[in-house]
Structures are given as structure tokens and as C-alpha cells.
């Protein structure tokens, strides 16, 4: 289980029980976490934020594994007279059979 907190922390729990999480780290995103989803294989998680960005994180703390994490922008569009309008990422979900994922944003659009 992965928890995103209002204090910009992410907590990874291997098993649900009272006590300390297996891992606790600062979010790699600059702004508040809005959505969280675990990879289907359990090796990592995706964080969606209010800034229209998704971070793909890995649980393994080895430098080789950490090199595989990345972030990208989504749920944005340019509007005349306003410039770039950014929408939060409200949902992230995985398709277990195909290994793909989709995000749902405050702009009412889903992106695969």
C-alpha cells in the first residue's frame, strides 16, 4: 500500500499493520499529491499531483533501480488569452493484462 500525505511525504507499507512504514520518503513532485497507484508487479508506484504531473517511482532503493524513475507533464492545454492551463491528475489506474496505465484529470480527459 502506498500513502501520499499532505506533508508531501510518501509512505510504502508492505503489510497493513499498525506501526512504522517499510519506507518513508519525500515526494519527488513539487506540489500536493492528488492520486496514487501501485505498479501491478508491486515494484513501484505512480504519483499524480495538482500541478498536472505524474511521477513514476520505484521502491527498490538501489541506485540502479532508482535510475528508472521519471516524471512527465499531462492534462495541460494552451488556451487563447490564458496561456497554458494546468489541471490536476485526479486518478491513475493500470491495466494488469497489457501493462499500460491511464490518468484522469481535472480537465475531464483521460490519457492513456
Buried (B, 14 or more C-beta within 10 A) or exposed (E): EBEBEEEBBBBBBEEEEEEEBEBEEEBBBEBBBBBBBBBBEEEBBBBBBBBBBBBBBBBEEEEEEEEEEEBEEBBBEEEEEEEEEBBBBBEBBBEEEEEEBEBBBBBEEEEE
